[in-house]
Amino acid sequence: MPPTPARSSADVARAVTRAYERYGRKADEWRRTYEARGGRVYCGAGCAACCNMPIRVSLAEALVTAAALTPAQARGMAEHAAAVIANAQSAGGDDEYVHRHRTEVGFCPLLDRATGACTAYAARPTRCRDTFSAFPAVYCAVGTLETMTPRQLAQYHRDVARTPGTDGEWHFIAPLEHLSEPIWTAAARAMQDAWGVQVWGDYWVLTTLARDDAFMAAVEAGRPRDAWAVARRRRLAHPTVLELG
């Protein structure tokens, strides 16, 4: 199906921004009720233990971030994207890819390491908005769960199981993730309506490509093969981190 001429990439970004706003209102309401009943959310300003996790986003979300970046921030994102691609090319599987992203690719370049603050907070993607922890930040840091003894891990799962708001297995707050699902739906629908194609992948790769005029022209024309060719010329094409279809 050809893209709808009346819709543009600006419309796609606006659809995501509106979905972010709706999510924010619902998440704030849920969190107030949760905390009033004795629940605790450990995430807060300066907490950055999860900021070295790989993040999957839609191109619709990447457009929002890309529009907010300074030239220096954009260069940092491009450098990070290159490291993501190198990891994808050499990782032996998903587990290794994730571990090496956290330990070798490292923290998001938009993170101010001195303060623990995101320097593009208003334009952060869905996964950065809906990931909340019911346990202290040390449990989100790389290596904590991986180095637990079997006894410690069994105790961790028992503690999680009796903590309200978790899924019973891991310490992240499940309802706040579930509330974000309409963002994914809005992004998918907006991309399909505007371009006749959906684009998903790594946050840093897509944010870098969102600033590439040739890549966006191919996407906006509904030509995923041409978009892939542009990404390949930029050395940003790998099936682990870029999905066009």
Secondary structure, 3 states (H helix, E strand, C coil): CCCCCCCCHHHHHHHHHHHHHHHHHHHHHHHHHHHHCCCCCCCCCCCCCCCCCCCEEEHHHHHHHHHHCCHHHHHHHHHHHHHHHHHHHHCCCHHHHHHHHHHHHCCCCCEECCCCEECCHHHCCHHHHHCCECCCHHHCCCCCCCCCCHHHHHHHHHHHHCCCCECCCCCEEHHHHHCCHHHHHHHHHHHHHHHCCCEEEEHHHHHHHCCCHHHHHHHHCCCHHHHHHHHHHCCCCCCCCEEEC
